[in-house]
Structures are given as structure tokens and as C-alpha cells.
């Protein structure tokens, strides 16, 4: 019987959002406008969107840090309407900006924080402290912005949470530390079946993690799919001919176009290869279809 319960639990989304709306008193309209989102277990979810799209607001609503106007949010099958409970031991959060106790030393702060959690991996804490060259004796107020961000990440990861929510966690990290952090994150997901929601503008990190992509635009979730499918869906189409181009022809699914001398470049959503070959023949142009990087696809879709 317990095996059936575990199977049912695994089949259920880790996070379930239905009809979420959120507004602020000084704004017109909704910052989040009817979000429906089912987040599976054991994946890295890359939350993308322009500045002001509502990413930070969405993350804070998910965690119960902001009240919502309408809708329902469940994490681990429990409604976030009711604060507290066991689930708080299973969630880690790194905010975009954070206030730590500047008068405390690094080691004291981690010991203080660990006391609030049912589980705390001292092995992971020690490994990251050493790998990221943090001195336990240093007062937090003396740390650089990047060092404080490292400390916030350690605080969130050491409880080995089932859900890790990260709002621009690597913005102040140097490339070497960022790579080490992403390796820890990928190991956490693949070996321990954890779920990560990661908001970042560094799309190479999402490619490294083979993340699922969720695109937020003007308060709405406009796209959800694995990165591999996104790469198949959006393509760069290049048409070249000696006489050049005065304007771009209409193409079904066309998102953007640029003209550079004899070359016309189109970004196309779900291209029809047969249609494109026919158009190339009509235009007497050489055709080339290529995959996009995640960054180029994000810019085109957003």
C-alpha cells in the first residue's frame, strides 16, 4: 500500500499553480495575470522573461512571501494558504536581494540557521565553504557582494531541500564559482531527484543543466517546454541571393527578420521546411536552416 502511495505522490506535480493573479496597489492591472503552471519533480526549470515580466513576484507568491489576489498554489500537495508546516524544511530560497545579519560571522550565521532545519548537510556546507574560499571568522558585513551571494546559496542548499527556488543567484559570481555552483545544482537534481526553479539571464547555465524553459511575458506564462524541444521549435532561416533584399517576405511563424546585404535572416517559430524550400526557389535564393542558441531563441520569443 505504501508503494502505491509513493507512486501516486511521484505522479503528482511538485508545484501546482491555478489561476494565479497578483496586483499591487500602485499599479494598473495585474503583475501576474492568470498563471497556470504544473512543475514536475526532478527537473531544473529555467524561468525566463524580460525585466519587469513578473519573475520575482511569481517566485515570492509561490513561496507565500506575497499575498495573491486570486488562484491557488500547492507545494508538495499542500495549499500555500496555510503558512508553516513540514514543507518549510523542504524548501530553499535565494532571493535576488537579501539582508543577512551583518554583525554575525559566517560560521556563526550558518550554525544559527542550521538550528531551524530538521536536516542540514554539514558535509555540503563544509565542501562549499572550502571550495568557495569563505572564511568562517569573517563578519558578514565585511563580505563582498559575491561572497554574500555565495553564503546565501550555501544557506539555501545545505538543508538539501526538495524544492530550491533561486532568483538570479549567480549574478555576482565569478565564472569559476558559477560553474562550480551549477555542477552542484545538476548533481542535486540528477542524483537526489530534487526540483529547482532558476531565474537567470545567463542562458548558458540553463543549457548546461538541460533545463525545462518557462517564459513569462507581461504577467503571463506564454511558453513551457524542455530545452531540446525549444531548440527544435525555433530556427534561424538564412536566405542569400546576389541582388539582396528590399524587404522580408511573409513567412508563417516568422518572429523577426534582419537584412545584411545579400543575406536575409529570419527567426521562425515551428518552421515548415517544405514551405521554406518552395519560397527559396521562388525567390531564387540559397536556403540555410540552423538551430538557435537558447539566448537567441529567448530574445526572439520575448
KEKE-3310 file (N, C-alpha, C; in steps of 0.2 Angstrom, whole numbers, plus 5000, padded with zeros to 4 digits):
npx = (5004:5010:5019:5011:5006:5017:5020:5009:5012:5023:5019:5011:5012:5026:5024:5010:5000:4986:4976:4982:4983:4990:4991:4998:4995:4998:4999:4992:4981:4986:5001:5004:4994:4983:4990:4994:5002:5011:5023:5035:5043:5061:5068:5077:5070:5070:5066:5062:5062:5059:5065:5054:5044:5038:5044:5051:5040:5032:5039:5040:5026:5024:5031:5023:5027:5022:5005:4992:4980:4970:4967:4975:4989:4999:5011:5020:5008:5001:4991:4997:4991:4990:5001:5018:5022:5027:5033:5041:5054:5058:5060:5071:5077:5084:5085:5084:5089:5096:5095:5107:5113:5123:5132:5135:5147:5152:5153:5145:5133:5129:5128:5118:5107:5106:5101:5087:5082:5076:5085:5101:5115:5131:5142:5140:5140:5153:5160:5157:5160:5174:5177:5173:5181:5177:5179:5176:5177:5175:5166:5149:5146:5158:5160:5161:5149:5148:5153:5144:5133:5137:5136:5123:5118:5124:5117:5104:5106:5111:5102:5097:5085:5069:5064:5071:5072:5078:5082:5090:5103:5117:5122:5132:5143:5159:5165:5171:5166:5153:5152:5155:5145:5134:5137:5135:5122:5116:5120:5113:5100:5100:5105:5098:5085:5079:5070:5072:5069:5074:5078:5086:5097:5108:5109:5117:5120:5108:5107:5118:5112:5102:5089:5071:5061:5052:5043:5040:5029:5024:5016:5011:5012:5019:5025:5030:5042:5053:5071:5077:5066:5063:5073:5071:5060:5061:5070:5084:5083:5091:5092:5100:5105:5111:5106:5101:5090:5075:5065:5058:5050:5034:5032:5026:5024:5035:5046:5055:5066:5081:5091:5106:5115:5117:5111:5097:5090:5079:5070:5061:5046:5042:5045:5040:5047:5045:5038:5047:5057:5051:5048:5061:5065:5056:5061:5073:5084:5097:5096:5097:5095:5096:5099:5095:5104:5100:5099:5097:5085:5077:5077:5071:5058:5053)
npy = (4994:5006:5008:5011:5023:5031:5030:5037:5049:5053:5055:5066:5084:5093:5107:5116:5127:5137:5148:5160:5176:5192:5209:5225:5239:5251:5250:5248:5236:5218:5211:5198:5188:5177:5164:5148:5133:5119:5110:5098:5085:5083:5091:5104:5120:5133:5149:5162:5179:5196:5210:5216:5207:5200:5189:5189:5192:5181:5171:5174:5174:5160:5155:5160:5172:5183:5190:5184:5189:5181:5164:5148:5139:5126:5116:5102:5095:5102:5117:5133:5143:5141:5145:5139:5123:5106:5108:5119:5115:5109:5117:5128:5144:5157:5174:5188:5200:5201:5202:5200:5195:5207:5209:5197:5183:5172:5158:5157:5162:5152:5141:5146:5147:5133:5127:5129:5120:5104:5095:5096:5097:5096:5091:5095:5109:5112:5108:5117:5129:5128:5126:5138:5147:5154:5162:5157:5165:5178:5193:5196:5208:5212:5205:5204:5208:5197:5187:5187:5182:5169:5164:5165:5156:5144:5143:5141:5128:5119:5113:5103:5104:5098:5107:5120:5137:5149:5166:5174:5169:5169:5181:5189:5181:5175:5168:5155:5151:5151:5141:5130:5131:5128:5115:5108:5110:5103:5090:5089:5088:5077:5066:5066:5068:5081:5097:5112:5129:5141:5157:5167:5177:5172:5162:5152:5144:5137:5130:5121:5114:5107:5112:5113:5125:5140:5153:5169:5183:5199:5196:5184:5166:5161:5151:5134:5122:5108:5111:5105:5103:5116:5120:5113:5119:5133:5141:5147:5155:5157:5166:5169:5179:5186:5199:5204:5211:5220:5220:5209:5193:5187:5175:5160:5159:5168:5177:5187:5198:5201:5211:5210:5216:5204:5194:5188:5186:5176:5173:5159:5152:5136:5131:5127:5116:5112:5123:5133:5129:5130:5143:5148:5144:5151:5164:5163:5160:5155:5143:5141:5132:5133:5129:5138:5146:5145:5158:5166:5161:5165:5179:5181:5175:5183)
npz = (5000:5004:4994:4983:4987:4987:4973:4968:4974:4967:4955:4955:4952:4959:4962:4960:4951:4949:4940:4945:4951:4953:4960:4962:4974:4968:4955:4938:4933:4932:4939:4938:4928:4928:4929:4926:4930:4931:4939:4937:4947:4950:4940:4932:4931:4921:4923:4913:4906:4902:4911:4923:4919:4929:4936:4949:4957:4955:4960:4973:4977:4975:4986:4996:5001:4997:4997:4987:4974:4967:4964:4966:4975:4977:4985:4987:4987:4997:5002:4999:5006:5020:5031:5037:5044:5039:5026:5025:5029:5018:5008:4999:4997:4987:4987:4975:4981:4997:5015:5026:5043:5047:5057:5062:5061:5048:5050:5062:5058:5049:5058:5067:5058:5054:5065:5064:5055:5051:5045:5040:5030:5035:5028:5015:5017:5022:5012:5002:5008:5009:4995:4989:4996:5008:5023:5039:5050:5046:5047:5041:5036:5031:5020:5002:4988:4980:4988:4999:4992:4989:5002:5004:4995:5000:5012:5008:5001:5010:5018:5009:5001:4994:4985:4977:4975:4966:4963:4952:4956:4953:4949:4954:4954:4950:4935:4937:4950:4947:4938:4946:4956:4947:4944:4956:4958:4947:4950:4962:4957:4948:4955:4967:4964:4965:4964:4955:4953:4943:4940:4929:4919:4912:4900:4896:4907:4909:4898:4901:4911:4905:4905:4908:4900:4905:4900:4904:4901:4902:4913:4910:4907:4894:4887:4889:4890:4887:4885:4874:4865:4863:4856:4844:4840:4837:4824:4815:4799:4784:4770:4755:4741:4726:4722:4733:4746:4747:4756:4769:4765:4769:4781:4788:4805:4807:4817:4818:4808:4799:4788:4779:4767:4755:4762:4770:4786:4795:4810:4815:4821:4824:4810:4793:4783:4770:4765:4766:4757:4745:4745:4744:4732:4724:4726:4721:4729:4740:4753:4770:4785:4802:4819:4834:4848:4865:4870:4859:4855:4866:4865:4853:4855:4866)
capx = (5000:5014:5022:5006:5006:5023:5019:5004:5015:5028:5015:5008:5017:5028:5021:5004:4998:4980:4973:4986:4983:4993:4992:5000:4990:5000:4999:4986:4981:4989:5008:5003:4988:4980:4996:4993:5009:5012:5030:5037:5049:5067:5070:5078:5066:5073:5061:5065:5057:5062:5065:5048:5039:5035:5048:5052:5034:5029:5043:5038:5020:5024:5033:5019:5030:5017:4998:4989:4973:4966:4970:4978:4995:5000:5018:5020:5001:4998:4990:5001:4986:4991:5008:5021:5021:5033:5036:5046:5060:5059:5061:5077:5076:5089:5082:5088:5092:5094:5098:5110:5115:5130:5136:5137:5152:5150:5152:5140:5127:5127:5126:5112:5102:5105:5096:5080:5080:5076:5090:5107:5121:5137:5147:5139:5142:5160:5163:5156:5164:5181:5178:5172:5185:5174:5182:5170:5178:5174:5159:5145:5146:5164:5160:5159:5143:5149:5154:5137:5129:5139:5134:5115:5117:5125:5111:5098:5107:5113:5096:5096:5078:5066:5062:5076:5070:5084:5081:5096:5108:5124:5123:5138:5148:5164:5163:5173:5162:5146:5152:5155:5138:5130:5139:5132:5115:5115:5121:5107:5094:5101:5107:5094:5078:5076:5067:5075:5066:5080:5078:5093:5098:5113:5106:5122:5119:5102:5109:5122:5108:5097:5083:5065:5061:5046:5044:5035:5029:5018:5012:5008:5016:5017:5029:5033:5044:5060:5076:5078:5060:5063:5078:5068:5054:5063:5076:5086:5082:5095:5091:5105:5105:5116:5103:5100:5083:5072:5060:5057:5044:5030:5033:5021:5028:5040:5046:5060:5070:5086:5094:5113:5117:5113:5108:5091:5090:5073:5069:5054:5043:5039:5046:5038:5053:5043:5036:5053:5061:5047:5049:5068:5065:5053:5065:5080:5089:5100:5092:5100:5091:5100:5097:5097:5106:5094:5099:5094:5078:5073:5077:5066:5051:5051)
capy = (5000:5012:5009:5014:5030:5034:5031:5042:5055:5055:5056:5072:5089:5096:5113:5117:5134:5138:5154:5165:5183:5197:5216:5230:5244:5257:5248:5247:5229:5213:5209:5191:5188:5170:5159:5140:5130:5112:5109:5091:5083:5081:5095:5111:5124:5140:5154:5167:5184:5202:5214:5218:5202:5197:5183:5189:5192:5174:5166:5176:5171:5153:5153:5163:5178:5189:5188:5184:5191:5176:5157:5143:5137:5120:5114:5095:5093:5106:5123:5138:5147:5139:5145:5135:5116:5102:5109:5124:5111:5105:5122:5133:5150:5163:5180:5192:5204:5198:5205:5195:5198:5209:5209:5190:5180:5167:5152:5158:5163:5145:5137:5149:5145:5126:5125:5130:5115:5097:5091:5101:5093:5099:5089:5100:5116:5112:5107:5123:5134:5127:5127:5145:5151:5159:5162:5157:5170:5185:5196:5196:5215:5213:5201:5207:5206:5190:5182:5186:5178:5163:5162:5164:5149:5138:5143:5138:5122:5114:5108:5098:5104:5095:5112:5125:5142:5154:5172:5177:5168:5169:5187:5192:5176:5175:5162:5149:5149:5150:5134:5125:5131:5124:5107:5106:5110:5097:5084:5089:5086:5071:5061:5066:5069:5087:5101:5118:5134:5146:5163:5169:5180:5168:5156:5146:5140:5133:5125:5116:5110:5104:5114:5115:5133:5143:5160:5174:5189:5203:5193:5178:5161:5160:5145:5129:5116:5106:5115:5101:5104:5123:5121:5110:5123:5140:5140:5153:5154:5162:5166:5173:5180:5191:5205:5207:5211:5226:5218:5202:5190:5184:5168:5158:5158:5172:5181:5193:5197:5206:5211:5212:5215:5199:5189:5189:5181:5176:5169:5156:5148:5130:5132:5122:5116:5112:5130:5137:5127:5132:5151:5149:5143:5157:5170:5162:5161:5149:5142:5138:5132:5131:5129:5144:5146:5147:5166:5169:5159:5169:5186:5181:5174:5188)
capz = (5000:5004:4987:4979:4989:4985:4966:4967:4976:4962:4949:4956:4952:4965:4962:4956:4951:4945:4940:4949:4949:4958:4958:4968:4974:4965:4948:4935:4930:4936:4938:4936:4926:4926:4929:4927:4930:4934:4939:4939:4951:4947:4935:4933:4927:4919:4922:4908:4905:4902:4917:4924:4917:4935:4938:4956:4960:4954:4965:4980:4978:4976:4992:5002:5004:4995:4996:4980:4973:4965:4962:4971:4974:4981:4985:4990:4988:5002:5000:5002:5010:5027:5032:5041:5042:5037:5019:5026:5030:5011:5003:5000:4993:4987:4984:4971:4986:5003:5020:5031:5049:5045:5063:5063:5057:5043:5054:5067:5055:5047:5064:5069:5053:5054:5070:5062:5050:5053:5041:5037:5027:5036:5023:5009:5020:5023:5005:4998:5011:5006:4988:4988:4999:5013:5030:5044:5055:5044:5048:5035:5034:5028:5014:4996:4986:4978:4994:5002:4987:4990:5008:5004:4992:5005:5017:5004:4998:5015:5021:5004:5000:4989:4980:4978:4971:4965:4959:4949:4961:4951:4945:4956:4955:4945:4931:4940:4955:4944:4935:4952:4958:4943:4945:4962:4956:4942:4954:4967:4953:4945:4960:4973:4962:4968:4959:4955:4949:4942:4936:4927:4912:4909:4897:4895:4913:4908:4893:4904:4916:4901:4909:4905:4900:4906:4898:4907:4897:4904:4918:4908:4906:4887:4884:4894:4886:4888:4881:4867:4861:4861:4850:4838:4838:4834:4820:4811:4792:4781:4763:4752:4734:4724:4721:4740:4749:4749:4762:4771:4763:4774:4782:4793:4811:4807:4823:4817:4802:4798:4781:4779:4761:4751:4766:4774:4791:4798:4816:4813:4826:4820:4803:4788:4779:4763:4763:4766:4751:4740:4745:4742:4724:4721:4727:4718:4735:4743:4759:4776:4791:4808:4826:4838:4855:4870:4871:4853:4855:4871:4863:4848:4858:4871)
cpx = (5004:5017:5017:5005:5011:5023:5015:5008:5020:5024:5012:5014:5019:5025:5015:5001:4991:4977:4976:4985:4986:4993:4995:4996:4992:5001:4992:4986:4985:4996:5008:4996:4985:4986:4993:4999:5009:5020:5032:5043:5055:5069:5072:5074:5069:5067:5064:5059:5061:5061:5058:5042:5035:5038:5048:5046:5031:5033:5041:5031:5020:5026:5029:5022:5026:5010:4996:4982:4968:4970:4972:4985:4996:5007:5018:5013:4998:4997:4995:4997:4988:4999:5011:5021:5028:5037:5041:5053:5062:5060:5067:5075:5082:5086:5086:5092:5091:5098:5100:5112:5122:5135:5139:5143:5149:5148:5146:5133:5125:5125:5119:5106:5101:5101:5089:5078:5081:5082:5095:5113:5127:5142:5146:5141:5149:5163:5163:5160:5171:5182:5177:5176:5182:5177:5176:5171:5176:5167:5156:5146:5153:5165:5158:5152:5143:5149:5147:5132:5130:5136:5126:5114:5119:5120:5105:5099:5109:5108:5094:5088:5076:5065:5067:5073:5075:5082:5087:5102:5115:5126:5130:5143:5153:5163:5165:5169:5155:5146:5152:5148:5133:5131:5135:5124:5113:5115:5115:5101:5094:5102:5102:5087:5075:5074:5070:5071:5072:5078:5085:5093:5104:5111:5110:5121:5113:5103:5113:5118:5103:5090:5077:5064:5053:5047:5038:5035:5023:5014:5009:5013:5015:5021:5031:5035:5051:5065:5077:5072:5060:5068:5076:5063:5056:5070:5078:5086:5086:5094:5096:5104:5109:5112:5101:5092:5081:5068:5060:5051:5040:5031:5029:5026:5034:5040:5050:5064:5075:5089:5101:5115:5113:5110:5102:5091:5083:5073:5062:5052:5040:5039:5043:5043:5051:5041:5042:5057:5057:5048:5056:5069:5062:5057:5072:5085:5092:5098:5097:5096:5095:5097:5099:5100:5100:5093:5095:5087:5074:5072:5071:5059:5049:5050)
cpy = (5006:5013:5012:5021:5034:5035:5037:5049:5058:5057:5064:5078:5091:5102:5114:5124:5134:5145:5160:5172:5187:5204:5219:5236:5250:5256:5247:5240:5224:5212:5202:5190:5181:5165:5152:5137:5124:5111:5102:5091:5081:5084:5101:5115:5131:5145:5161:5173:5191:5205:5217:5213:5199:5191:5183:5189:5185:5170:5168:5174:5164:5151:5156:5169:5184:5186:5188:5186:5186:5169:5153:5140:5131:5118:5107:5093:5097:5114:5128:5144:5147:5140:5140:5128:5113:5105:5115:5121:5109:5111:5127:5138:5155:5168:5184:5197:5201:5202:5200:5199:5201:5209:5202:5187:5174:5161:5152:5159:5156:5141:5139:5146:5137:5124:5125:5124:5108:5093:5097:5097:5097:5097:5094:5107:5117:5112:5114:5129:5134:5129:5134:5150:5156:5157:5162:5162:5177:5187:5197:5203:5216:5209:5206:5205:5199:5185:5181:5182:5171:5160:5161:5157:5143:5138:5139:5130:5117:5110:5103:5098:5100:5100:5118:5131:5148:5160:5175:5176:5169:5176:5190:5187:5177:5168:5155:5146:5148:5143:5129:5125:5127:5117:5104:5105:5104:5091:5083:5086:5079:5065:5060:5068:5076:5092:5108:5123:5140:5151:5166:5172:5176:5162:5150:5141:5135:5128:5119:5112:5106:5106:5114:5122:5135:5151:5164:5180:5193:5200:5186:5173:5159:5154:5141:5123:5114:5110:5111:5103:5111:5124:5118:5115:5130:5139:5147:5151:5159:5161:5171:5173:5186:5198:5208:5207:5218:5226:5211:5199:5188:5177:5166:5156:5163:5177:5188:5192:5203:5206:5214:5210:5209:5194:5192:5184:5182:5171:5166:5151:5142:5130:5126:5122:5116:5119:5134:5135:5130:5140:5152:5149:5149:5163:5169:5163:5155:5149:5139:5138:5130:5132:5135:5142:5147:5155:5169:5167:5164:5176:5186:5180:5179:5194)
cpz = (5000:4998:4983:4981:4987:4977:4965:4969:4971:4956:4949:4955:4958:4967:4957:4957:4947:4946:4944:4947:4955:4955:4964:4968:4970:4957:4945:4932:4935:4934:4935:4934:4923:4925:4930:4926:4934:4933:4942:4944:4947:4941:4937:4928:4927:4918:4919:4907:4905:4909:4917:4922:4923:4938:4946:4960:4960:4959:4972:4982:4979:4983:4998:5005:5002:4994:4989:4980:4972:4964:4968:4970:4979:4980:4989:4991:4994:5000:5003:5006:5018:5028:5037:5039:5040:5031:5020:5026:5023:5006:5004:4995:4993:4983:4980:4976:4992:5009:5025:5037:5048:5051:5065:5059:5053:5046:5059:5064:5052:5052:5066:5064:5053:5059:5069:5057:5053:5051:5039:5036:5029:5031:5017:5011:5020:5016:5001:5001:5009:4999:4986:4992:5004:5019:5035:5049:5053:5045:5041:5032:5030:5021:5008:4993:4984:4983:4998:4998:4988:4997:5008:5000:4996:5010:5014:5002:5004:5018:5015:5003:4994:4983:4982:4973:4972:4960:4958:4954:4959:4948:4948:4957:4949:4941:4934:4946:4953:4941:4941:4955:4954:4943:4951:4961:4952:4946:4959:4963:4951:4950:4965:4971:4965:4962:4960:4950:4949:4938:4935:4920:4909:4906:4896:4901:4912:4903:4896:4908:4912:4904:4905:4905:4901:4905:4900:4903:4899:4908:4916:4906:4898:4883:4890:4889:4888:4883:4874:4863:4858:4855:4844:4835:4834:4830:4817:4803:4788:4773:4759:4744:4732:4724:4728:4741:4750:4756:4763:4768:4769:4775:4788:4799:4812:4814:4822:4811:4802:4791:4781:4772:4757:4755:4770:4779:4795:4804:4815:4819:4822:4813:4799:4783:4771:4760:4762:4759:4745:4739:4742:4734:4721:4721:4724:4723:4737:4751:4764:4782:4797:4815:4830:4845:4859:4870:4865:4853:4860:4868:4857:4851:4863:4867)
residu = (UNK:UNK:UNK:UNK:UNK:UNK:UNK:UNK:UNK:UNK:UNK:UNK:UNK:UNK:UNK:UNK:UNK:UNK:UNK:UNK:UNK:UNK:UNK:UNK:UNK:UNK:UNK:UNK:UNK:UNK:UNK:UNK:UNK:UNK:UNK:UNK:UNK:UNK:UNK:UNK:UNK:UNK:UNK:UNK:UNK:UNK:UNK:UNK:UNK:UNK:UNK:UNK:UNK:UNK:UNK:UNK:UNK:UNK:UNK:UNK:UNK:UNK:UNK:UNK:UNK:UNK:UNK:UNK:UNK:UNK:UNK:UNK:UNK:UNK:UNK:UNK:UNK:UNK:UNK:UNK:UNK:UNK:UNK:UNK:UNK:UNK:UNK:UNK:UNK:UNK:UNK:UNK:UNK:UNK:UNK:UNK:UNK:UNK:UNK:UNK:UNK:UNK:UNK:UNK:UNK:UNK:UNK:UNK:UNK:UNK:UNK:UNK:UNK:UNK:UNK:UNK:UNK:UNK:UNK:UNK:UNK:UNK:UNK:UNK:UNK:UNK:UNK:UNK:UNK:UNK:UNK:UNK:UNK:UNK:UNK:UNK:UNK:UNK:UNK:UNK:UNK:UNK:UNK:UNK:UNK:UNK:UNK:UNK:UNK:UNK:UNK:UNK:UNK:UNK:UNK:UNK:UNK:UNK:UNK:UNK:UNK:UNK:UNK:UNK:UNK:UNK:UNK:UNK:UNK:UNK:UNK:UNK:UNK:UNK:UNK:UNK:UNK:UNK:UNK:UNK:UNK:UNK:UNK:UNK:UNK:UNK:UNK:UNK:UNK:UNK:UNK:UNK:UNK:UNK:UNK:UNK:UNK:UNK:UNK:UNK:UNK:UNK:UNK:UNK:UNK:UNK:UNK:UNK:UNK:UNK:UNK:UNK:UNK:UNK:UNK:UNK:UNK:UNK:UNK:UNK:UNK:UNK:UNK:UNK:UNK:UNK:UNK:UNK:UNK:UNK:UNK:UNK:UNK:UNK:UNK:UNK:UNK:UNK:UNK:UNK:UNK:UNK:UNK:UNK:UNK:UNK:UNK:UNK:UNK:UNK:UNK:UNK:UNK:UNK:UNK:UNK:UNK:UNK:UNK:UNK:UNK:UNK:UNK:UNK:UNK:UNK:UNK:UNK:UNK:UNK:UNK:UNK:UNK:UNK:UNK:UNK:UNK:UNK:UNK:UNK:UNK:UNK:UNK:UNK:UNK:UNK:UNK:UNK:UNK:UNK:UNK:UNK:UNK:UNK:UNK:UNK:UNK:UNK:UNK:UNK:UNK:UNK)
# end
